[in-house]
Amino acid sequence: MPDVDVLVVGAGPAGAVAAWQAKQAAPELDVVLLERDRAVGAPVRCAEGVGDAGLREFANPDGADWVSRRITDVILEAPDDTQVVLANSGVGWILDRTRFDAFLAAQAAAEGAAVLVGAEATAMARNGGDRWHVRVKQRGTEEVYRARVVIGADGVETMVGRWAGLDTRVPARDMESCAQYVLQGIDFNPDAIYLQFSTAIAPGGYAWIFPKGVGVANVGLGLVALKTDGRNAREYLDAWIARRFPAGARTGYTVGGVIVHTTIKKSYTDGVLIAGDAAHMINPLSGGGINNAMKAGRLAGCTAAAAIREGDTSERRLAAYHKAWMDLLGEDHLKYYRLKQGLEHMDDAFLNSLARSVNKVAPHKRTLGRVLTHAMIRHPQLIPVVARFFV
């Protein structure tokens, strides 16, 4: 029964960074990173877009082989396809997640963490001691790891959180079903991401085009099942693509779920920390989670390392992790969630009218703030929501 100091379950951005940072903070610790799939970063289950500033906290994208495209523009689309090109959008990146996740895992390995692929955590129990016993299945055999701290970074369907007795449930209204194709041979601005909002196209969510190159893009949508007419996400996506890109060649396909809720009330307990999607650490307005996951992983790894060095991995000690996250981004996500709820009341007719109204503004003044201002003029009930967002 191998003893380890930190066992990280899930080698996505949150888990890889947690292992990397834990080992960097305390090189003497034994850190093991588990990935249940046969390769880190596969299959890809997201649109792969990130903001520049958050990404650079962990890696330099300039010239990196894990970057697919540099993005300089954001285009919002109304239900009737009216486009609003936002000003001052900043720089973003479309990643190659297969390579990017592998890069992060390699950083953890370079610091001395053990990275195990095809290794799935199947059960976990405390057994009355000061270590967690985690059963791991790998290559047809099972082994039990005894860990002083377990970091659950096992995604939307987290089991670590449940095994530890944490409440990771998601209200149905805050779970989006997503479908995405890689389309080739399509016409769009390769330096821009496109976001289209419409209850007819993607009820409760939005559709997107995220360029991976000239004529090649991740094209997908997310929706809330409770708001649909009975069709699933792929059926909605097929209908949208048939109208938008009928000649596009579909060379890849993925489905998944995105949590658009706020951070779970408690992301820690004795000897356990939950990070990234597993703890609902996702921007509930945009559904973006890569940079958030890395920030959470850094906090989790450093907190675990410090707690072990102090000889105190109790719930009381690990509570500092949750507070640090809420101070960093968690409180902002509460505001984003309120704003999301306010925007849900806008129907397609209003969104079409809003786009035309905003386009009367000079191009260099068409910021996201200006879009919200026009929305409040037409929908005064949004004023208290937006006020809380900016205060």
Order of alpha helices (4+ residues) and beta strands (2+ residues): beta-alpha-beta-beta-alpha-beta-beta-beta-beta-alpha-beta-beta-beta-beta-alpha-beta-beta-beta-beta-alpha-beta-beta-beta-alpha-alpha-alpha-alpha-alpha-alpha
